[in-house]
Amino acid sequence: MTDLARFATDRGIRHVLFSFTDLFGVQRAKLVPVAAVQEVAAAGAGFAGFAAWLAMTPADPDVLGLPDTSSLMVLPWQRDVAWVATDLQVGGLPLEQSPRWVLKCQLERAVRLGYHFRTGVEAEFFLLQPGGGAIADGDDSQSKPCYDQLSLMRQYPLIGSLLDGMGDLGWGPYQADHEDANGQFELNWTYADALVTADRHAFFRVMAQAMAEQHGARVSFSPKPFASLTGNGAHLHHSLWNADGHNLFHDPRGPLGLSALAYKFLGGLLEHAPALCALTNPVAESYQRLGGLHTTSGSTWSPGWISYGGNNRTHMVRIPDDQRLELRLADGAANPYLLPAAVLAAGLDGIERNLDPGPREDANAYTDPPIGRARPLPGSVEEALEAFAADRVLRQALGEPFCQAYEQLRRQV
C-alpha cells in the first residue's frame, strides 16, 4: 500500500481527491490537504450518501471512503493534485450498493473459479460549445466525418494533451480518432485488469471534461446528444485469463480462433442481454441510440438485436479477432464499474451453465435483421428494468442490496 503522505511529498502534491463513483456514474470527491491526508486515509473521507445517487436517506450514518492507493493518479491538468478511488463503508462494513464494490465482488468470484477478467473500453464523446447545444467545431460538417484528419487536428491541442496525460499516467494510449459523428472523438488506451480499466474509465470521464473546459469546450458522453448523429458508445472488449497470464478465450482450433470457454461466456451475454440493458443502457436517451434510424453518416453503429457475429459491427457482440469479445451494447451513460461487473456476472453464468450462444450471424443486421433467429433488444428503460427485475440469476450474482438500490433510484428519476 502506497504511503499517501510520502507520495505527496515526493511528487509535490498539495491536495488529494478522495473519490467514489455513485450508482448513476457521477464521480464524487472530497479535496483533502496533504497535512490531513494520513488521518483521513485511516478514518475514511465522510460523505452523506443521500446527497449522491445512493439509495440512502438523510437519517443514515456517514458513508466513509477508504482509499485504494493502487488507483492513485496525479491529475495531468493540475499536477499538484492527486486522485484516489475509495471503497465505501458504513459502520465498518462494505456498502454493498457501491458500484466499485459490486465489481470487486465479481472479480473475486472469477478468481475463485480460476479466472482473471481483463477489459478495454472505447469511451466515445462529443466536443461541444460551452453552452452544450452545438458541436465545438463549426467546420466539422462532413456527412461522413469518421477519421477526418483535418477535424481531428483542429482539436489537436486538447486531443494531444489527453494522449500525453494518459501516457504520463502509464495507461499506454495508442491512438485517437475522429469518430462517426460530427464533433465526436475516441481515445484508446491499453487493456488491463478490469478494476484498473474501470478506475481509468471513471477518471478519464472527468479528465476529458476538465481539460476540454481549459480549451473552451465541453465534453458529452451522453448516449445520443443529437438525433441525426451517431450516439456515444462504450464498447467493452473483454477476455478471461489464468494466473499464468494465458488468454483463455484464445484457441486456434476453435471457430474464429476462440475457445469453448469464450463461447460459453458469450452464451451468458446473450442469455442475460435484456437485463444487462438496465445497466449498460440506463437512461431514456440510450434507447434513441439502440436500433435507431439512419444517421447523416448512414449508420447508427449500434445494435438492435441480441445477436453476435464475427468481425461484423452490426451485432450486439462482435468477435474482432481470436483474442477477445467486444460488447457493442453499452453507451456513454453506463457506469464504469457496473458495466464490467454486469458483463462478468452474465459471462460467468454462461460458463457455469454451459450456455450455447447458437449459430453466428454473418449478415448485415441493419439490412437483413435476424427476425425469428434473435430477440430484439429492449426498447425502453422501463422494459430493461422489468427484465432486470425478472432475471433472478443475474440479481443473485450482483447482490440484492445493489439491485434493489439501483432499481429504486432508476425508477424514481
C-alpha positions in Angstrom: 0.0 0.0 0.0 1.4 3.4 -1.0 2.0 5.9 1.8 -0.1 8.8 0.6 1.9 11.5 2.6 5.2 10.3 1.2 3.8 10.0 -2.3 2.5 13.6 -1.9 5.9 14.9 -0.6 7.8 13.1 -3.4 5.6 14.5 -6.2 5.0 18.0 -4.9 1.3 17.2 -4.3 -0.7 19.7 -2.2 -4.1 18.1 -2.1 -5.6 14.6 -2.8 -9.1 14.0 -4.1 -10.8 11.1 -2.3 -13.2 9.9 -4.9 -16.1 7.5 -5.4 -18.5 6.9 -8.3 -22.2 6.7 -7.4 -24.9 4.4 -8.9 -25.5 6.8 -11.8 -21.8 7.1 -12.7 -21.3 10.6 -11.2 -17.9 11.0 -9.6 -18.0 12.5 -6.1 -15.0 13.6 -4.1 -13.5 15.5 -1.2 -10.4 17.5 -1.5 -8.0 16.7 1.3 -4.9 18.8 2.1 -1.7 16.8 2.4 -1.4 17.8 6.1 -4.6 15.9 6.8 -4.2 13.1 4.3 -2.9 10.4 6.6 -5.7 11.0 9.2 -8.4 11.0 6.5 -6.9 7.9 4.9 -7.1 6.0 8.2 -10.6 7.1 9.2 -12.1 7.5 5.7 -13.4 10.5 4.0 -17.0 11.1 5.2 -19.9 11.5 2.8 -23.7 11.9 3.2 -24.9 9.1 1.0 -28.3 10.6 0.3 -26.6 13.7 -1.2 -25.3 11.5 -4.0 -27.0 8.9 -6.2 -27.0 6.2 -3.5 -30.2 4.6 -2.1 -29.9 6.2 1.3 -31.8 8.7 3.5 -30.7 11.8 5.4 -31.1 9.7 8.6 -28.4 7.2 7.5 -24.9 7.5 9.1 -21.9 8.7 7.1 -20.5 6.7 4.2 -16.7 6.5 4.7 -14.5 6.4 1.6 -11.3 4.4 2.3 -8.6 4.9 -0.3 -7.3 2.2 -2.6 -3.9 3.5 -3.2 -3.3 1.2 -6.1 -5.5 3.6 -8.1 -3.6 6.7 -7.2 -3.0 9.2 -10.0 -1.7 12.7 -10.4 -4.1 15.0 -12.3 -2.3 15.7 -15.7 -4.1 19.1 -15.9 -3.4 20.0 -12.2 -0.2 18.4 -11.2 -0.2 19.5 -7.5 -3.4 17.4 -7.0 -3.7 13.6 -6.9 -6.8 11.4 -7.2 -7.5 8.1 -5.4 -10.5 5.8 -5.7 -12.1 4.9 -2.4 -14.1 1.9 -1.3 -17.2 2.8 0.6 -18.1 1.5 4.1 -20.9 2.2 6.6 -20.4 1.1 10.2 -17.2 -0.7 9.3 -18.9 -2.9 6.6 -18.7 -2.5 2.8 -21.6 -0.5 1.3 -22.9 -3.3 -0.9 -24.7 -1.0 -3.4 -21.4 0.7 -4.2 -20.5 0.1 -7.9 -16.8 -0.4 -7.2 -17.7 -3.0 -4.5 -20.0 -4.8 -6.9 -17.2 -5.1 -9.5 -14.7 -6.2 -6.9 -17.1 -9.0 -5.7 -17.5 -10.2 -9.3 -13.7 -10.2 -9.8 -13.2 -12.2 -6.6 -15.8 -14.7 -7.8 -14.0 -15.1 -11.1 -10.7 -15.6 -9.2 -12.3 -18.4 -7.2 -13.1 -20.1 -10.5 -9.6 -19.6 -11.7 -10.2 -16.6 -14.0 -8.8 -13.1 -14.3 -11.0 -10.7 -16.2 -9.3 -8.1 -18.4 -11.0 -5.3 -20.3 -10.5 -2.4 -22.6 -13.2 0.3 -23.2 -13.9 2.7 -26.0 -15.2 5.8 -24.3 -16.7 7.9 -27.2 -17.5 11.6 -26.6 -18.7 14.8 -28.2 -16.8 18.1 -28.1 -19.4 20.8 -27.7 -19.5 24.6 -27.4 -19.6 25.8 -23.8 -23.4 26.0 -23.8 -23.7 22.4 -25.0 -26.2 23.0 -27.8 -23.8 22.6 -30.7 -20.5 20.9 -31.6 -17.4 22.9 -30.8 -16.1 23.0 -34.4 -18.4 24.6 -36.9 -16.2 23.5 -39.8 -16.7 19.8 -38.8 -19.5 19.3 -41.2 -18.8 16.3 -43.5 -21.7 13.8 -43.9 -19.1 11.1 -43.3 -16.7 12.7 -40.9 -15.2 9.5 -39.4 -11.4 9.6 -39.3 -11.4 13.1 -40.8 -7.8 14.2 -40.4 -8.4 18.0 -40.5 -11.2 17.9 -37.9 -9.0 15.8 -35.7 -6.0 18.1 -36.0 -8.1 21.2 -35.3 -8.7 19.7 -31.9 -5.0 18.6 -31.5 -4.3 21.0 -28.5 -6.9 19.0 -26.5 -6.6 15.5 -28.0 -2.8 15.7 -27.9 -2.9 16.8 -24.3 -5.2 14.0 -23.3 -2.9 11.4 -25.0 0.1 12.9 -23.2 -1.8 12.8 -19.9 -2.7 9.2 -20.3 0.9 8.4 -21.3 2.2 10.2 -18.2 -0.2 8.1 -16.1 1.1 4.8 -17.6 -2.1 3.8 -19.4 -0.4 3.0 -22.7 -2.5 5.2 -25.0 -2.1 4.1 -28.6 -4.5 6.1 -30.8 -7.1 8.8 -31.1 -9.5 9.4 -33.9 -12.4 11.4 -35.1 -15.5 9.2 -34.8 -18.5 8.7 -37.0 -20.5 11.8 -35.9 -19.5 15.4 -36.4 -17.8 16.6 -33.2 -17.2 13.0 -31.9 -13.9 11.6 -30.8 -12.4 8.5 -29.2 -9.1 7.9 -27.5 -7.9 4.3 -26.8 -5.6 3.1 -24.1 -4.2 -0.4 -23.4 -6.4 -3.0 -21.8 -5.8 -4.1 -18.3 -7.3 -6.0 -15.3 -11.0 -4.9 -15.2 -10.7 -2.9 -11.9 -7.8 -0.9 -13.3 -9.7 -0.2 -16.5 -12.8 0.8 -14.6 -10.8 3.2 -12.4 -9.2 4.7 -15.5 -12.6 4.9 -17.3 -14.0 6.8 -14.4 -11.0 9.1 -14.2 -11.0 9.6 -18.0 -14.5 10.9 -18.0 -13.5 13.7 -15.5 -10.2 14.3 -17.2 -11.7 14.8 -20.6 -14.3 17.2 -19.3 -11.8 19.2 -17.2 -9.2 19.5 -19.9 -11.9 20.4 -22.5 -13.0 23.3 -20.3 -9.5 24.6 -20.3 -9.7 24.7 -24.1 -13.0 26.5 -24.1 -15.2 23.4 -24.9 -17.5 21.0 -23.2 -17.5 17.2 -23.3 -20.6 15.0 -23.5 -20.6 11.2 -23.1 -24.4 11.1 -23.4 -25.8 8.2 -25.5 -27.5 10.4 -28.2 -26.9 14.1 -27.9 -28.1 14.8 -31.5 -30.9 12.9 -33.1 -29.3 12.9 -36.6 -25.8 11.9 -35.5 -24.3 8.6 -34.3 -24.5 8.2 -30.5 -21.8 7.7 -27.9 -20.9 4.0 -27.3 -18.8 2.5 -24.6 -17.8 -0.8 -26.3 -16.3 -3.2 -23.8 -13.5 -5.5 -25.1 -13.0 -8.4 -22.7 -11.4 -11.8 -22.1 -10.6 -14.2 -19.3 -7.0 -15.2 -18.4 -5.5 -17.7 -16.0 -3.0 -16.9 -13.2 -0.1 -17.7 -15.5 -1.0 -15.0 -18.0 -2.6 -17.2 -20.6 -5.6 -15.9 -22.5 -8.3 -18.5 -22.0 -10.5 -17.1 -24.8 -7.9 -17.9 -27.4 -7.9 -21.4 -29.1 -6.6 -21.6 -32.7 -8.7 -24.8 -33.1 -12.0 -23.1 -32.2 -14.4 -21.2 -34.5 -12.7 -17.8 -35.4 -9.9 -18.8 -33.0 -11.9 -18.6 -29.8 -12.2 -21.3 -27.2 -15.2 -23.2 -26.0 -15.0 -21.2 -22.8 -15.3 -17.9 -24.7 -18.4 -19.2 -26.5 -20.0 -20.2 -23.2 -19.2 -16.7 -21.8 -20.8 -15.3 -25.0 -23.8 -17.5 -24.3 -24.2 -15.8 -20.9 -24.1 -12.4 -22.5 -26.9 -13.3 -25.0 -29.0 -15.0 -22.3 -28.9 -12.0 -19.9 -28.9 -9.2 -22.6 -32.4 -7.8 -21.7 -31.5 -7.4 -18.1 -28.0 -6.2 -18.9 -29.6 -3.3 -20.7 -30.7 -1.8 -17.4 -27.0 -1.3 -16.6 -25.4 -0.9 -20.0 -28.1 1.4 -21.4 -29.5 3.1 -18.3 -31.3 6.2 -19.5 -34.1 7.1 -21.9 -31.6 8.6 -24.4 -29.9 5.2 -24.5 -32.9 3.8 -26.5 -32.7 6.6 -29.0 -29.3 5.2 -29.8 -30.2 1.5 -29.8 -31.8 0.4 -33.0 -32.4 4.0 -34.1 -33.0 5.4 -37.5 -30.2 6.0 -40.0 -27.9 9.0 -39.2 -26.4 11.5 -41.6 -23.3 9.2 -41.9 -25.6 6.3 -43.0 -25.4 4.1 -39.9 -26.1 4.2 -36.2 -23.3 1.6 -35.5 -25.4 0.4 -32.6 -27.2 -3.0 -32.2 -30.9 -3.7 -32.3 -30.9 -7.4 -31.8 -29.5 -9.9 -29.3 -27.1 -11.5 -31.7 -23.4 -12.0 -32.4 -21.2 -12.0 -35.4 -17.6 -12.3 -36.5 -15.8 -9.1 -37.4 -19.2 -7.5 -38.0 -20.2 -4.3 -36.3 -24.0 -4.6 -36.8 -24.5 -7.1 -34.0 -24.6 -6.8 -30.2 -21.4 -8.8 -29.8 -18.5 -8.7 -32.3 -15.6 -11.1 -32.5 -12.9 -8.8 -33.8 -10.1 -11.3 -33.6 -9.0 -14.6 -31.9 -8.3 -12.9 -28.5 -11.5 -11.3 -27.2 -15.2 -10.4 -27.4 -16.5 -6.9 -28.0 -19.8 -6.0 -26.4 -21.2 -3.1 -28.5 -24.3 -2.7 -26.5 -23.2 -0.2 -23.8 -23.3 3.5 -24.2 -21.7 6.6 -22.6 -24.3 6.6 -19.7 -23.1 3.2 -18.5 -21.4 3.3 -15.1 -17.6 2.5 -15.5 -17.8 -0.1 -12.7 -21.2 -1.6 -13.3 -20.6 -2.2 -17.0 -17.7 -4.8 -16.5 -19.4 -6.2 -13.3 -22.6 -7.0 -15.2 -20.7 -8.4 -18.2 -18.6 -10.6 -16.0 -21.6 -11.8 -14.0 -23.5 -12.8 -17.2 -20.5 -14.4 -18.7 -19.7 -16.5 -15.7 -23.2 -17.8 -15.6 -22.8 -18.8 -19.2 -19.7 -20.8 -18.3 -21.2 -22.4 -15.2 -24.4 -23.4 -17.1 -22.6 -24.3 -20.4 -24.8 -21.9 -22.3 -24.7 -22.2 -26.1 -24.8 -18.9 -28.0 -26.2 -20.6 -31.1 -25.1 -20.0 -34.6 -23.1 -16.9 -35.6 -24.9 -14.2 -37.7 -22.8 -13.1 -40.6 -25.4 -10.9 -42.4 -25.6 -7.1 -42.1 -28.2 -6.9 -39.3 -29.2 -3.4 -40.5 -30.3 -4.5 -43.9 -31.0 -8.2 -43.1 -32.2 -8.3 -39.5 -32.2 -11.7 -37.8 -36.0 -11.8 -37.4 -37.0 -15.1 -36.0 -33.4 -16.0 -35.2 -32.7 -13.5 -32.5 -34.6 -11.5 -29.9 -34.9 -7.7 -30.2 -33.2 -5.6 -27.5 -35.5 -3.8 -25.1 -37.0 -0.6 -26.5 -37.1 1.5 -23.3 -35.6 1.9 -19.8 -38.9 0.6 -18.4 -38.6 -2.6 -20.5 -35.0 -3.1 -19.5 -35.8 -2.6 -15.8 -38.6 -5.1 -16.0 -36.1 -7.6 -17.5 -33.6 -6.8 -14.7 -36.3 -7.3 -12.1 -37.1 -10.7 -13.5 -33.5 -12.0 -14.0 -33.0 -13.9 -10.8 -29.7 -15.4 -11.8 -28.1 -12.0 -12.6 -29.6 -10.4 -9.5 -28.2 -13.2 -7.3 -24.8 -12.7 -8.8 -24.7 -8.9 -8.4 -26.4 -9.0 -5.0 -29.9 -7.9 -3.9 -28.7 -4.9 -1.9 -27.2 -3.4 -5.0 -30.0 -4.5 -7.3 -32.7 -3.1 -5.1 -30.8 0.2 -4.6 -30.2 0.6 -8.3 -33.8 -0.2 -9.3 -35.2 2.2 -6.7 -33.2 5.1 -8.0 -33.7 4.4 -11.7 -37.4 4.1 -11.3 -37.8 7.4 -9.4 -36.0 9.6 -12.0 
